[in-house]
Amino acid sequence: MTDQEIVELANRVGKDLGGATFSEVCDYIDGVDIVWGVWPGGQNMLIKGEQVLQFIGKTGVGEQLSVGAIPCRSAEEALALKRCWQAVKH
């Protein structure tokens, strides 16, 4: 998936999650295998799926995975989302 495709996905998801609570955002993250946080300028950070991507990188074996992206205002917001989601789910 290209950076541009991740940005486009984040834009679509942002429309769907507009006004969502943190719990609803966590439900979205839980429902997909790999999730990116995307902020202005098209930069992104992996929120969920690091182990999946490492496995694919080591083995070359990938299955059909679901990919998501969440719009964020900044890198700091993406990092906070990642940390909060990890704290709640782990």
Secondary structure in CASP SS format (residue, H / E / C, confidence):
PFRMAT SS
TARGET T0000
AUTHOR 0000-0000-0000
METHOD secondary structure of the structure
MODEL  1
M C 1.00
T C 1.00
D H 1.00
Q H 1.00
E H 1.00
I H 1.00
V H 1.00
E H 1.00
L H 1.00
A H 1.00
N H 1.00
R H 1.00
V H 1.00
G H 1.00
K H 1.00
D H 1.00
L H 1.00
G C 1.00
G C 1.00
A C 1.00
T C 1.00
F H 1.00
S H 1.00
E H 1.00
V H 1.00
C H 1.00
D H 1.00
Y H 1.00
I H 1.00
D H 1.00
G C 1.00
V C 1.00
D C 1.00
I E 1.00
V E 1.00
W E 1.00
G E 1.00
V E 1.00
W E 1.00
P C 1.00
G C 1.00
G C 1.00
Q E 1.00
N E 1.00
M E 1.00
L E 1.00
I E 1.00
K E 1.00
G C 1.00
E H 1.00
Q H 1.00
V H 1.00
L H 1.00
Q H 1.00
F H 1.00
I H 1.00
G H 1.00
K H 1.00
T H 1.00
G C 1.00
V C 1.00
G C 1.00
E C 1.00
Q C 1.00
L C 1.00
S C 1.00
V E 1.00
G E 1.00
A E 1.00
I E 1.00
P E 1.00
C C 1.00
R C 1.00
S C 1.00
A H 1.00
E H 1.00
E H 1.00
A H 1.00
L H 1.00
A H 1.00
L H 1.00
K H 1.00
R H 1.00
C H 1.00
W H 1.00
Q H 1.00
A H 1.00
V H 1.00
K H 1.00
H C 1.00
END
